[in-house]
Amino acid sequence: MMRNLEMNNIEETRTLNPYQKEAVLDENPACLVNANVGSGKTTVLIEKVRYLHEKKQIPYEKMAVLTFTNKAADEIVERLSRKEAELTEEELWGFGTFHSVALRILRRFLPEKTEEGAEAGEWNREFTVITPEDEMEMVLAIAKEGGYKIKYQNRLKKRMEEDYAAYRRGRTQGKYKDDLFKIFPLLDKEKRQENKMSFADLLKEGTRVAKEKEEELDLKWIIVDEVQDSDEKQLEFLEALKGEQTRFFAVGDPNQVIYSWRGTGPNMFFLIKHKFGAKELSLPVNYRSSEVILEAANRFLQFGGKIEGSAGRGEKILVRNHYDSFIEAEYLTERIRELHAQGFAYREIAVFYRVQKQAEILEKVFERAGLPFVLPAKRKEDEDPVPEKPHMIREHFAQERIEQSASEQAEEHEQLPEEKTVEEDAVQLMTLHASKGLEFDYVFIIGMNQGLIPLRCKSMEQEEEERRLFFVGLTRARRNLELSYYTNPTIPGTFETPSNYLRMLPEELLDWEEKPGSESRKANLQKLRKETREMIREKKQEEEEQKEAQKPKKKGRHPKYGEGEIISEDEMMIELEFPGYGKKQFLKAFGEVEVLKGL
């Protein structure tokens, strides 16, 4: 049973529920908070920082507050700055992403270039941070100079991600049996000589220096957001930061682990709990979504108990069938306009899809219809926006005043919405991966076909991650949720059958456009196919007529009928229409018609 906790004098704490208060006030050596979606984990994390600083007199510079996005770091700093406007970079050196905090440690503790004892061919604090592309160019230059052979150079970036990590784990050869592994030690030496660090180097070297400077850092608290997304290297960094007297507090949700390709998994949450001997607390109450949406989401919950709702029953989940993606895009256009007319801001409407290719038709149809939208930058599906992935890091963030917003986002949060901001009143189009961390009033999840949602899986682990990904998508919706599937899918590998996930949802939560397998559905599909063919024919005819109308009119002159408009012609015949005489045909060989030039 939850103990009765004494209120403290922090104003915001008065609005916390009992679960949130317990987490904020907990002072165990290590505490891990299993925070359900929409449960106010960010608020808890910020109030934890404020409680430690204001009530327990812990200086900010004795805290490391680690996030997975600059956006999250900005939000924490901004909310702290509301109470203390004069916060400095020195005070908040430990507030930021794993990589940015590692960078600041290296800037502080690595030797100066001219410092006594600084070794030649070793990094100093004036190092520059290079991108994966820069690192790849260095590899190619080394290969060219040394005559090393690299197979599949068009895949080198992907190979670098996989093989370089394997090399650092002790492997000596990759699957392609070329010279790439021979180049890696030369690359390491070259980077040190040129005083350049990759993003992986930042974390690795930052971990080493943090271990050496544990006493000087003298951290009292380590606080981590979205801890379930940690990988092994980030866990090592946390261990390096943690001194004997350092307390540890983290919030996360193992049900939202969707980035397995970058080395994380649902077991990371529990591994961290075991490694730090952490007490586990929970935040079970969701303040975001309606009860209907949460009941649907609970069917896909893999860890923890049932999510509790607080936002009322809400409307049923709409399930729609569309013949193909074109028909779907036309429907979405009209439906979104209706919602906007009903008072929904465009920015509070989102369309989620599983693969980026699904956005192509949406983009074209929305553009033609003049519907405002934000489309994330295109990337491979295995490169969905994970803010802590190396190429997303910005060194300048660590060098500018930390209270200033970096205005960077993930999804992927990815993100990277082609320089458009969420403030713009536009419909948000994104992959399910990119939706993590966001929320909207009205959400459409399209392509609910077997083989697409979920994708075909080779293992139980992949299947479980697909379920967690769908769970993330469901729980982005605050008020309304609409799911749709195709009768005639065009994405390779997609079946014509609705997703099994639809069958997993309780029937009483759904409002089907039509029941799968019913006679009415078959009749409707026949009608839909006919209407679709007719629509395509009409659109094609309309486009041809418009094209014809836009052509410049050609005219000709006849000795008897005067000037007329040329309607058609071929090698033998020419046809004109004359005012007062109508249409007349003539043989070109007789030369009766003079085609007028420049008209």
C-alpha positions as CSV (number, residue, x, y, z in Angstrom):
1,M,0.0,0.0,0.0
2,M,1.2,3.5,-0.9
3,R,2.4,5.4,2.2
4,N,1.0,8.8,3.0
5,L,3.5,11.3,1.8
6,E,3.9,14.8,3.2
7,M,3.4,17.7,0.9
8,N,6.3,20.0,0.3
9,N,6.3,23.7,-0.5
10,I,6.8,23.4,-4.3
11,E,3.7,24.9,-5.9
12,E,3.4,22.4,-8.8
13,T,3.6,19.4,-6.4
14,R,0.1,20.2,-5.2
15,T,-1.3,19.1,-8.5
16,L,0.5,15.8,-8.6
17,N,-1.4,12.6,-8.1
18,P,-0.3,10.2,-5.3
19,Y,1.8,8.1,-7.7
20,Q,3.6,11.1,-9.0
21,K,4.2,12.6,-5.6
22,E,5.7,9.3,-4.4
23,A,8.2,9.3,-7.3
24,V,9.1,13.0,-6.8
25,L,9.7,12.6,-3.0
26,D,11.5,9.2,-3.2
27,E,15.2,9.4,-2.0
28,N,16.2,5.8,-2.3
29,P,19.8,5.2,-3.7
30,A,18.2,4.2,-7.0
31,C,14.6,4.5,-8.2
32,L,13.2,3.4,-11.6
33,V,9.7,4.7,-12.5
34,N,7.7,2.6,-14.9
35,A,5.7,5.4,-16.5
36,N,2.7,4.5,-18.7
37,V,2.0,6.7,-21.7
38,G,0.4,10.0,-21.0
39,S,1.1,9.7,-17.2
40,G,3.0,12.9,-16.8
41,K,6.5,11.5,-16.6
42,T,8.1,14.7,-17.9
43,T,6.3,16.7,-15.2
44,V,7.6,14.2,-12.6
45,L,11.1,14.4,-13.9
46,I,11.1,18.2,-13.8
47,E,9.5,18.3,-10.3
48,K,12.1,15.8,-9.1
49,V,14.9,18.2,-10.2
50,R,13.1,21.2,-8.6
51,Y,12.5,19.2,-5.4
52,L,16.1,18.2,-5.0
53,H,17.3,21.7,-5.7
54,E,14.8,23.8,-3.7
55,K,14.0,21.4,-0.9
56,K,17.2,19.4,-0.6
57,Q,19.6,22.1,-1.6
58,I,21.3,20.1,-4.2
59,P,23.1,22.4,-6.6
60,Y,22.2,22.0,-10.3
61,E,25.9,21.5,-11.2
62,K,25.8,18.4,-9.0
63,M,23.1,16.8,-11.1
64,A,23.3,15.0,-14.5
65,V,19.9,15.2,-16.2
66,L,20.1,13.1,-19.3
67,T,17.5,13.0,-22.2
68,F,17.3,11.5,-25.6
69,T,16.4,14.7,-27.5
70,N,17.5,18.3,-27.4
71,K,13.8,19.1,-27.4
72,A,13.3,17.3,-24.1
73,A,16.4,19.0,-22.6
74,D,15.2,22.4,-23.8
75,E,11.8,21.8,-22.1
76,I,13.4,20.9,-18.8
77,V,15.7,23.9,-18.9
78,E,12.9,26.3,-20.0
79,R,10.6,25.2,-17.2
80,L,13.4,25.5,-14.6
81,S,14.2,29.0,-16.0
82,R,10.7,30.2,-15.3
83,K,11.6,30.1,-11.6
84,E,15.3,31.1,-12.0
85,A,15.9,33.3,-14.9
86,E,19.7,33.6,-14.3
87,L,20.7,30.0,-14.8
88,T,24.1,29.6,-16.4
89,E,25.7,27.1,-18.6
90,E,28.1,26.2,-15.8
91,E,25.3,25.4,-13.5
92,L,23.5,23.2,-16.1
93,W,26.5,21.5,-17.7
94,G,25.0,18.1,-16.9
95,F,21.6,18.9,-18.5
96,G,21.3,17.5,-22.1
97,T,21.5,14.4,-24.3
98,F,24.1,11.7,-23.5
99,H,26.3,12.9,-26.3
100,S,26.1,16.6,-25.4
101,V,27.0,15.9,-21.7
102,A,29.9,13.7,-22.8
103,L,31.1,16.5,-25.0
104,R,31.1,19.0,-22.2
105,I,33.0,16.5,-20.0
106,L,35.7,16.2,-22.7
107,R,35.9,19.9,-23.2
108,R,36.5,20.3,-19.5
109,F,38.9,17.5,-18.8
110,L,40.9,16.7,-21.9
111,P,44.3,18.4,-21.9
112,E,44.8,21.7,-23.7
113,K,46.8,21.4,-26.9
114,T,49.7,23.2,-25.5
115,E,49.4,21.8,-22.0
116,E,52.4,20.0,-20.5
117,G,51.9,16.3,-20.7
118,A,49.6,16.5,-23.7
119,E,50.6,13.6,-25.9
120,A,51.2,14.0,-29.6
121,G,48.7,12.0,-31.7
122,E,46.1,12.1,-28.9
123,W,42.8,14.1,-28.6
124,N,42.9,17.4,-26.8
125,R,39.9,19.6,-25.8
126,E,40.0,21.6,-29.0
127,F,38.8,18.5,-31.0
128,T,36.2,18.8,-33.7
129,V,33.1,16.6,-34.1
130,I,32.7,14.9,-37.4
131,T,29.7,13.4,-39.0
132,P,29.3,9.7,-40.2
133,E,29.8,11.1,-43.8
134,D,33.1,12.7,-42.8
135,E,34.2,9.5,-41.1
136,M,33.3,7.5,-44.3
137,E,35.4,9.9,-46.4
138,M,38.4,9.3,-44.1
139,V,38.0,5.6,-44.6
140,L,37.9,5.9,-48.4
141,A,41.0,8.2,-48.3
142,I,42.9,5.6,-46.2
143,A,41.9,2.8,-48.5
144,K,43.0,4.8,-51.6
145,E,46.3,5.7,-50.1
146,G,47.1,2.3,-48.8
147,G,45.7,0.3,-51.6
148,Y,43.1,-1.4,-49.5
149,K,40.1,-3.1,-51.1
150,I,36.5,-2.2,-49.9
151,K,33.6,-4.1,-51.4
152,Y,30.2,-2.6,-51.9
153,Q,31.3,1.0,-51.4
154,N,27.7,2.2,-52.1
155,R,26.8,0.5,-48.8
156,L,29.8,1.7,-46.9
157,K,27.8,4.0,-44.6
158,K,25.6,1.1,-43.4
159,R,28.6,-1.2,-43.2
160,M,30.4,1.4,-41.1
161,E,27.6,1.5,-38.6
162,E,27.6,-2.3,-38.2
163,D,31.2,-3.4,-38.8
164,Y,32.9,-0.5,-36.8
165,A,30.8,-1.4,-33.8
166,A,31.7,-5.1,-34.3
167,Y,35.4,-4.1,-34.5
168,R,35.2,-2.3,-31.2
169,R,33.7,-5.4,-29.7
170,G,36.8,-7.4,-30.7
171,R,35.9,-8.8,-34.1
172,T,38.6,-9.0,-36.7
173,Q,36.7,-9.8,-39.9
174,G,33.3,-8.9,-41.4
175,K,31.1,-11.1,-43.6
176,Y,32.4,-9.5,-46.9
177,K,36.0,-10.6,-46.3
178,D,37.6,-7.4,-47.6
179,D,40.1,-5.0,-46.0
180,L,37.6,-2.8,-44.1
181,F,38.6,-4.3,-40.7
182,K,42.3,-3.6,-41.5
183,I,41.4,0.1,-42.1
184,F,39.6,0.6,-38.7
185,P,42.8,0.8,-36.5
186,L,44.3,3.2,-39.1
187,L,41.1,5.2,-38.9
188,D,41.3,5.4,-35.1
189,K,44.9,6.6,-35.3
190,E,44.1,9.2,-38.0
191,K,41.2,10.7,-36.0
192,R,43.5,11.1,-33.0
193,Q,46.2,12.7,-35.1
194,E,43.8,15.1,-36.7
195,N,42.0,15.7,-33.3
196,K,38.6,14.6,-34.7
197,M,35.9,12.6,-32.9
198,S,33.0,10.8,-34.3
199,F,29.8,10.6,-32.2
200,A,30.6,7.1,-31.1
201,D,34.0,8.4,-30.0
202,L,32.3,11.1,-27.9
203,L,30.4,8.6,-25.8
204,K,33.3,6.1,-25.6
205,E,35.9,8.7,-24.6
206,G,33.4,10.6,-22.4
207,T,32.9,7.3,-20.5
208,R,36.6,6.8,-20.0
209,V,37.2,10.4,-18.8
210,A,34.1,10.3,-16.5
211,K,35.5,7.2,-14.8
212,E,38.8,9.0,-14.3
213,K,37.3,12.2,-13.0
214,E,34.5,10.7,-10.8
215,E,35.7,12.6,-7.7
216,E,36.0,15.9,-9.5
217,L,32.6,15.5,-11.1
218,D,31.2,14.6,-7.6
219,L,27.6,14.1,-8.9
220,K,25.0,13.8,-6.2
221,W,22.1,12.7,-8.6
222,I,21.8,11.2,-12.0
223,I,18.3,11.6,-13.5
224,V,17.4,10.0,-16.8
225,D,14.4,10.5,-19.1
226,E,13.2,7.7,-21.5
227,V,15.7,5.3,-19.9
228,Q,14.2,2.3,-21.8
229,D,15.8,3.6,-25.0
230,S,19.4,3.3,-23.5
231,D,21.8,1.0,-25.3
232,E,24.9,-0.7,-23.9
233,K,27.2,2.3,-24.5
234,Q,24.9,4.7,-22.8
235,L,24.5,2.3,-19.9
236,E,28.3,2.3,-19.6
237,F,28.3,6.1,-19.6
238,L,25.7,6.1,-16.7
239,E,27.9,3.7,-14.7
240,A,30.9,5.9,-15.3
241,L,29.1,8.9,-14.0
242,K,27.7,7.2,-10.9
243,G,30.0,7.5,-7.9
244,E,29.6,5.5,-4.7
245,Q,27.4,8.2,-3.2
246,T,25.5,9.2,-6.4
247,R,21.8,8.5,-6.3
248,F,20.0,7.4,-9.4
249,F,16.5,8.3,-10.7
250,A,15.0,7.4,-14.1
251,V,11.7,7.3,-15.8
252,G,10.8,5.1,-18.8
253,D,8.3,2.8,-20.4
254,P,9.3,-0.7,-21.6
255,N,6.1,-0.8,-23.6
256,Q,7.5,1.9,-25.9
257,V,10.8,0.2,-26.9
258,I,10.7,0.4,-30.8
259,Y,14.3,1.0,-31.7
260,S,15.9,-2.5,-31.4
261,W,18.2,-1.9,-34.4
262,R,20.2,0.6,-32.4
263,G,20.9,-1.9,-29.6
264,T,18.1,-1.3,-27.2
265,G,15.3,-3.6,-26.1
266,P,12.6,-4.0,-23.5
267,N,14.9,-5.9,-21.2
268,M,17.1,-2.8,-20.9
269,F,14.6,-1.2,-18.5
270,F,14.9,-4.3,-16.2
271,L,18.6,-4.7,-16.8
272,I,19.1,-1.2,-15.4
273,K,16.8,-1.9,-12.5
274,H,18.9,-5.0,-11.6
275,K,22.3,-3.3,-12.2
276,F,21.6,-0.3,-10.0
277,G,19.5,-2.3,-7.5
278,A,16.6,0.2,-8.1
279,K,13.3,0.4,-6.4
280,E,10.5,0.3,-9.0
281,L,7.6,2.7,-8.8
282,S,4.8,3.2,-11.4
283,L,2.7,5.9,-12.9
284,P,-0.4,4.1,-14.1
285,V,-2.8,7.0,-14.7
286,N,-3.1,8.3,-18.2
287,Y,-4.2,11.9,-18.7
288,R,-4.1,12.0,-22.5
289,S,-6.5,9.5,-24.1
290,S,-10.1,8.6,-23.8
291,E,-11.1,5.3,-22.1
292,V,-12.0,3.7,-25.4
293,I,-8.5,4.4,-26.8
294,L,-6.9,3.1,-23.6
295,E,-9.0,-0.1,-23.6
296,A,-7.8,-0.7,-27.1
297,A,-4.1,0.0,-26.2
298,N,-4.3,-2.3,-23.1
299,R,-4.8,-5.2,-25.6
300,F,-1.2,-4.5,-26.8
301,L,0.3,-3.9,-23.4
302,Q,3.3,-6.2,-22.8
303,F,4.6,-5.0,-19.4
304,G,3.0,-3.7,-16.3
305,G,-0.7,-3.6,-15.3
306,K,-3.7,-2.0,-17.0
307,I,-3.4,1.6,-17.9
308,E,-5.9,3.7,-16.0
309,G,-7.8,6.5,-17.8
310,S,-9.0,9.9,-16.5
311,A,-10.3,11.6,-19.6
312,G,-13.8,10.1,-20.0
313,R,-15.3,7.4,-22.2
314,G,-14.9,9.0,-25.6
315,E,-16.1,7.9,-29.0
316,K,-15.7,4.5,-30.6
317,I,-12.7,3.9,-32.9
318,L,-13.7,4.2,-36.6
319,V,-12.5,1.4,-38.9
320,R,-12.7,2.1,-42.6
321,N,-12.0,0.1,-45.7
322,H,-10.6,1.8,-48.9
323,Y,-10.1,0.2,-52.2
324,D,-6.6,1.6,-52.6
325,S,-4.3,4.3,-51.3
326,F,-5.6,6.8,-53.9
327,I,-9.2,6.4,-52.7
328,E,-8.0,6.6,-49.2
329,A,-6.1,9.9,-49.8
330,E,-9.2,11.4,-51.4
331,Y,-11.3,10.4,-48.4
332,L,-8.7,11.8,-46.0
333,T,-8.7,15.1,-47.7
334,E,-12.5,15.5,-47.4
335,R,-12.6,14.0,-43.9
336,I,-9.8,16.4,-42.6
337,R,-11.6,19.4,-44.1
338,E,-14.8,18.3,-42.3
339,L,-12.9,18.0,-39.0
340,H,-11.3,21.4,-39.5
341,A,-14.8,22.9,-40.1
342,Q,-15.9,21.3,-36.9
343,G,-13.2,23.2,-35.0
344,F,-10.1,20.8,-35.1
345,A,-6.9,22.7,-35.8
346,Y,-5.0,21.1,-38.7
347,R,-1.9,20.8,-36.4
348,E,-4.0,18.6,-34.1
349,I,-4.7,16.1,-36.8
350,A,-2.1,13.4,-37.7
351,V,-1.9,10.6,-40.2
352,F,0.5,7.7,-39.3
353,Y,1.8,5.1,-41.7
354,R,4.2,2.2,-41.4
355,V,6.6,2.9,-44.3
356,Q,7.6,6.2,-45.9
357,K,6.4,5.1,-49.3
358,Q,2.8,5.4,-48.1
359,A,3.3,9.2,-47.9
360,E,3.8,9.7,-51.6
361,I,0.2,9.6,-52.7
362,L,-0.9,11.5,-49.6
363,E,1.6,14.3,-50.5
364,K,0.4,14.5,-54.1
365,V,-3.4,14.5,-53.3
366,F,-3.0,16.9,-50.4
367,E,-1.0,19.3,-52.5
368,R,-3.5,19.2,-55.3
369,A,-6.3,19.8,-52.9
370,G,-4.5,22.7,-51.2
371,L,-4.6,21.0,-47.8
372,P,-1.8,22.2,-45.5
373,F,0.5,19.4,-44.2
374,V,4.0,18.8,-42.7
375,L,5.8,15.8,-44.1
376,P,8.9,14.6,-42.3
377,A,12.2,14.2,-44.1
378,K,12.3,10.9,-46.0
379,R,14.6,8.2,-44.6
380,K,14.9,4.5,-44.7
381,E,12.5,2.7,-42.3
382,D,15.5,1.3,-40.3
383,E,16.6,4.9,-39.9
384,D,13.5,6.2,-38.2
385,P,14.1,9.3,-36.1
386,V,15.9,8.3,-32.9
387,P,17.1,11.6,-31.5
388,E,20.1,10.1,-29.8
389,K,21.4,8.5,-33.0
390,P,24.8,10.1,-33.9
391,H,23.8,12.0,-37.0
392,M,21.2,13.9,-35.0
393,I,23.6,15.5,-32.6
394,R,24.5,19.1,-32.9
395,E,27.8,20.2,-31.2
396,H,26.8,23.8,-31.1
397,F,24.1,23.0,-28.6
398,A,26.8,22.3,-26.0
399,Q,28.7,25.4,-26.8
400,E,25.9,27.9,-26.8
401,R,24.0,29.1,-23.6
402,I,22.1,26.0,-22.6
403,E,19.0,28.0,-21.8
404,Q,18.6,28.8,-25.4
405,S,16.4,26.5,-27.4
406,A,18.1,24.4,-30.1
407,S,14.9,24.1,-32.0
408,E,15.7,20.5,-33.0
409,Q,13.4,17.6,-33.0
410,A,13.4,14.0,-33.5
411,E,10.7,11.4,-35.6
412,E,11.6,11.5,-35.9
413,H,10.3,13.0,-33.9
414,E,11.8,12.3,-36.5
415,Q,11.1,14.0,-37.3
416,L,13.1,16.6,-39.1
417,P,9.9,18.1,-40.6
418,E,11.7,20.0,-43.5
419,E,12.3,23.1,-41.4
420,K,8.5,23.5,-40.7
421,T,7.5,23.9,-37.1
422,V,4.7,22.2,-35.2
423,E,3.3,25.7,-34.6
424,E,2.3,25.8,-38.2
425,D,-1.4,24.9,-38.6
426,A,-0.8,21.9,-40.9
427,V,-1.8,18.2,-40.8
428,Q,1.1,16.1,-39.5
429,L,2.2,13.2,-41.7
430,M,4.7,10.7,-40.2
431,T,5.7,7.1,-39.7
432,L,4.6,5.3,-36.6
433,H,8.2,5.5,-35.3
434,A,8.2,9.3,-35.7
435,S,5.0,9.6,-33.7
436,K,6.7,8.6,-30.4
437,G,6.6,11.3,-27.8
438,L,3.8,13.3,-29.7
439,E,0.1,13.6,-29.2
440,F,-2.9,14.8,-31.3
441,D,-6.6,15.3,-31.0
442,Y,-7.5,13.2,-34.0
443,V,-5.2,10.4,-35.4
444,F,-5.6,8.3,-38.5
445,I,-3.5,5.1,-38.8
446,I,-3.6,3.9,-42.4
447,G,-2.5,0.7,-44.1
448,M,-3.9,-1.7,-41.4
449,N,-3.2,-4.7,-43.6
450,Q,-1.5,-7.9,-42.7
451,G,2.1,-7.6,-43.9
452,L,2.2,-3.9,-43.4
453,I,0.9,-3.4,-39.8
454,P,2.5,-5.6,-38.7
455,L,5.3,-6.0,-41.1
456,R,6.2,-9.6,-41.9
457,C,8.4,-10.8,-39.0
458,K,11.2,-13.3,-38.9
459,S,11.2,-13.8,-35.1
460,M,9.1,-13.5,-32.0
461,E,11.2,-10.5,-31.0
462,Q,10.3,-8.6,-34.2
463,E,6.6,-9.5,-33.8
464,E,6.7,-8.1,-30.2
465,E,8.3,-4.9,-31.3
466,E,5.7,-4.5,-34.1
467,R,3.0,-4.8,-31.4
468,R,4.8,-2.1,-29.2
469,L,5.0,0.1,-32.3
470,F,1.3,-0.1,-32.9
471,F,0.7,0.5,-29.2
472,V,2.7,3.7,-29.5
473,G,0.6,4.8,-32.5
474,L,-2.7,4.1,-30.7
475,T,-1.7,6.1,-27.6
476,R,-0.8,9.3,-29.5
477,A,-4.6,10.0,-29.9
478,R,-6.3,12.1,-27.3
479,R,-9.9,12.3,-28.5
480,N,-10.5,10.3,-31.7
481,L,-8.9,7.5,-33.5
482,E,-9.6,6.1,-37.0
483,L,-8.0,3.0,-38.6
484,S,-8.2,2.0,-42.2
485,Y,-7.1,-0.9,-44.5
486,Y,-6.8,-1.4,-48.3
487,T,-8.7,-3.9,-50.5
488,N,-6.1,-3.5,-53.2
489,P,-2.8,-2.6,-51.4
490,T,0.1,-1.5,-53.6
491,I,3.0,-1.8,-51.0
492,P,5.0,-5.0,-51.9
493,G,4.6,-7.8,-49.3
494,T,1.2,-6.5,-48.2
495,F,-1.8,-8.9,-48.0
496,E,-5.3,-7.9,-49.0
497,T,-6.6,-9.1,-45.7
498,P,-7.1,-6.7,-42.7
499,S,-4.5,-6.7,-40.0
500,N,-4.8,-9.3,-37.2
501,Y,-4.4,-6.3,-34.9
502,L,-8.0,-5.3,-35.8
503,R,-9.3,-8.7,-34.7
504,M,-7.5,-8.2,-31.4
505,L,-9.5,-5.1,-30.6
506,P,-12.7,-5.6,-28.6
507,E,-15.7,-5.4,-31.0
508,E,-17.6,-3.0,-28.6
509,L,-14.8,-0.4,-29.1
510,L,-15.1,-0.3,-32.8
511,D,-17.4,1.4,-35.3
512,W,-16.9,-0.6,-38.6
513,E,-17.7,1.0,-41.9
514,E,-18.7,-2.6,-42.8
515,K,-18.1,-6.0,-41.3
516,P,-15.3,-8.0,-42.9
517,G,-16.6,-11.0,-44.8
518,S,-20.3,-9.8,-44.9
519,E,-22.4,-9.9,-48.1
520,S,-22.9,-6.2,-47.9
521,R,-19.2,-5.8,-47.8
522,K,-18.7,-7.9,-51.0
523,A,-21.4,-5.9,-52.8
524,N,-19.9,-2.6,-51.6
525,L,-16.5,-3.7,-52.9
526,Q,-17.9,-4.4,-56.4
527,K,-19.6,-1.0,-56.3
528,L,-16.3,0.6,-55.1
529,R,-14.3,-1.0,-57.9
530,K,-16.7,0.2,-60.5
531,E,-16.8,3.7,-59.0
532,T,-13.0,3.7,-58.9
533,R,-12.6,2.7,-62.5
534,E,-15.2,5.4,-63.5
535,M,-13.4,8.0,-61.4
536,I,-10.0,7.2,-63.0
537,R,-11.6,7.3,-66.4
538,E,-13.3,10.6,-65.7
539,K,-10.1,12.1,-64.2
540,K,-8.1,10.9,-67.3
541,Q,-10.7,12.4,-69.6
542,E,-10.8,15.6,-67.7
543,E,-7.0,15.9,-67.8
544,E,-7.0,15.3,-71.5
545,E,-9.7,17.9,-72.1
546,Q,-7.7,20.4,-70.0
547,K,-4.6,19.6,-71.9
548,E,-6.4,20.0,-75.2
549,A,-7.9,23.2,-74.1
550,Q,-4.5,24.6,-73.1
551,K,-3.1,23.9,-76.6
552,P,-2.7,27.0,-78.8
553,K,-5.4,27.0,-81.6
554,K,-4.1,26.4,-85.1
555,K,-5.9,28.1,-88.0
556,G,-6.1,27.6,-91.8
557,R,-7.5,29.5,-94.8
558,H,-9.6,28.2,-97.6
559,P,-10.3,30.1,-100.8
560,K,-14.0,29.6,-100.5
561,Y,-14.8,29.3,-96.8
562,G,-12.2,31.8,-95.4
563,E,-10.4,31.3,-92.1
564,G,-11.3,28.3,-89.9
565,E,-10.0,26.5,-86.8
566,I,-8.0,23.3,-87.5
567,I,-9.7,20.5,-85.6
568,S,-7.5,17.5,-86.6
569,E,-5.0,16.5,-89.3
570,D,-2.9,13.6,-90.3
571,E,-0.6,12.8,-93.3
572,M,-3.5,12.6,-95.7
573,M,-6.4,14.7,-94.4
574,I,-7.0,18.0,-92.6
575,E,-10.3,19.0,-90.9
576,L,-11.3,22.6,-90.2
577,E,-14.4,24.3,-88.7
578,F,-15.5,27.4,-90.5
579,P,-17.9,30.1,-89.1
580,G,-21.2,29.7,-90.9
581,Y,-20.1,26.6,-92.8
582,G,-19.4,24.0,-90.1
583,K,-16.8,21.3,-90.3
584,K,-15.1,20.5,-93.6
585,Q,-12.5,17.9,-94.6
586,F,-9.8,18.3,-97.3
587,L,-7.1,16.3,-99.0
588,K,-3.7,17.8,-98.2
589,A,-2.4,16.8,-101.6
590,F,-4.8,19.2,-103.4
591,G,-3.3,22.1,-101.4
592,E,-6.7,23.8,-100.9
593,V,-5.9,24.8,-97.3
594,E,-3.2,27.2,-96.2
595,V,-2.0,26.6,-92.6
596,L,-1.6,30.0,-91.0
597,K,1.7,30.4,-89.2
598,G,2.4,32.0,-85.8
599,L,-1.2,31.5,-84.5
